[in-house]
Amino acid sequence: MYRWTCTLLLAFGLVAFAAEKHPVPGDTDSDAVRTCIRTLFKVEYAKTSPTAILALVEKLTTAAAEEKANPAARYVMLTEAVTLAMRGGDVDRSRLRGDAAG
């Protein structure tokens, strides 16, 4: 059930992202950006409380909204935000963050 929910939520957000006509970044690009983001937000990623996780979701979503020059970075930040929102126990927020991709 969890995997189905995750897949469905990601699909909704990624469809909106694809509507902007940006290609989905390749694994190499995504991995490099993900490593950079996790390094940049290392302290926040180390926190495990649901409140701290949801605070990181807000930071990633804000950073993604401000990112105009690098679609791969925006994509990775939003997918990270969706995943973290679900981990933080806020499925509604994860859906909204997925919608922000568009």
C-alpha positions as CSV (number, residue, x, y, z in Angstrom):
1,M,0.0,0.0,0.0
2,Y,2.8,2.4,0.9
3,R,4.6,1.9,-2.4
4,W,1.4,2.4,-4.3
5,T,0.7,5.7,-2.5
6,C,4.3,6.9,-3.0
7,T,4.1,6.1,-6.7
8,L,0.8,7.8,-7.1
9,L,1.8,10.9,-5.3
10,L,5.1,11.2,-7.2
11,A,3.3,10.7,-10.5
12,F,1.0,13.6,-9.8
13,G,3.8,15.9,-9.1
14,L,6.0,14.7,-11.9
15,V,3.2,15.1,-14.5
16,A,3.0,18.8,-13.5
17,F,6.8,19.1,-13.8
18,A,6.7,17.5,-17.2
19,A,4.1,20.0,-18.4
20,E,6.9,22.7,-18.3
21,K,8.6,20.7,-21.1
22,H,11.8,20.1,-19.1
23,P,13.2,16.6,-19.5
24,V,13.4,14.5,-16.4
25,P,17.0,14.6,-15.3
26,G,19.1,11.5,-15.8
27,D,20.4,9.5,-12.9
28,T,23.8,11.1,-13.1
29,D,22.5,14.6,-12.9
30,S,19.9,13.7,-10.2
31,D,22.5,11.9,-8.1
32,A,24.9,14.8,-8.3
33,V,22.2,17.3,-7.3
34,R,20.9,15.1,-4.6
35,T,24.3,14.7,-3.1
36,C,24.8,18.5,-3.2
37,I,21.4,19.1,-1.6
38,R,22.0,16.6,1.2
39,T,25.3,18.1,1.9
40,L,23.9,21.6,2.0
41,F,21.1,20.6,4.3
42,K,23.1,18.0,6.2
43,V,22.1,19.3,9.7
44,E,18.4,19.3,8.7
45,Y,18.6,15.8,7.2
46,A,20.1,14.5,10.5
47,K,17.0,15.4,12.5
48,T,14.5,12.7,12.8
49,S,11.4,14.2,14.5
50,P,8.4,14.7,12.3
51,T,8.4,18.4,13.0
52,A,12.0,18.8,11.9
53,I,11.4,16.7,8.8
54,L,8.4,18.8,7.8
55,A,10.5,22.0,8.4
56,L,13.0,20.6,5.9
57,V,10.2,20.0,3.5
58,E,9.3,23.7,3.7
59,K,12.9,24.7,3.1
60,L,13.3,22.4,0.1
61,T,10.0,23.6,-1.4
62,T,10.9,27.2,-1.0
63,A,14.3,26.6,-2.5
64,A,12.7,24.8,-5.4
65,A,10.3,27.6,-6.0
66,E,13.2,30.1,-6.1
67,E,15.3,27.9,-8.5
68,K,14.7,29.1,-12.0
69,A,18.0,28.3,-13.8
70,N,18.5,24.6,-13.0
71,P,15.4,22.4,-13.7
72,A,17.3,19.3,-12.4
73,A,17.9,20.9,-9.0
74,R,14.3,22.0,-8.8
75,Y,13.1,18.4,-9.7
76,V,15.3,16.8,-7.1
77,M,14.4,19.3,-4.4
78,L,10.7,18.6,-5.0
79,T,11.0,14.8,-5.2
80,E,13.0,15.0,-1.9
81,A,10.3,17.2,-0.4
82,V,7.6,14.7,-1.4
83,T,9.5,11.8,0.1
84,L,10.3,13.6,3.3
85,A,6.7,14.8,3.7
86,M,5.5,11.2,3.6
87,R,8.3,10.2,6.1
88,G,7.1,13.1,8.3
89,G,3.6,11.6,8.2
90,D,2.0,14.4,6.2
91,V,0.6,12.7,3.1
92,D,-1.5,15.8,2.3
93,R,1.5,18.0,2.3
94,S,3.4,15.5,0.1
95,R,0.7,15.8,-2.5
96,L,0.8,19.6,-2.4
97,R,4.5,19.6,-2.8
98,G,4.2,17.3,-5.7
99,D,1.7,19.7,-7.2
100,A,4.3,22.5,-6.7
101,A,6.4,20.9,-9.4
102,G,4.1,22.3,-12.0
